[in-house]
């Protein structure tokens, strides 16, 4: 069982995501009003809380949303979930579609720290069932 530690979104591409207390996830779209939502396979980005904390322990001064993540999740080893894994939080059902990503240009975090964890530790999902998500909600891997 995991926990939603933070929800982050941005209204425009190219701007940092900002934390919000709750949001609506729309089926086959992503977070309502998030710039990166749409009809594609990377509707929602997730990053493990523990990986962010490890990065901070190495001297990074980052806050929720700095990596471009929509959801910060504690208690689930996200990067080791196979593509196709289902995640449930209340009425919301997500399907993992991609592990990691290629960065075409380096972000500010990379230039400051020499690396960024999102390309190797971030995962992406599409929304199969929408609903309201709140910071602090439980999230778990659906047993298939």
Secondary structure, 3 states (H helix, E strand, C coil): CEEEEEEEECCCCCCCCEEECEEEEECCCEECCCCCCCCCCCCEEEEEHHHHHHHHHCCCCCCCCCCCCCEEEECCCHHHCCCCCEEEECCEEEEEEEECCCCCCCCHHHHHHCCCCHHHHCEEEEEEECEEEECCCEEEECCC
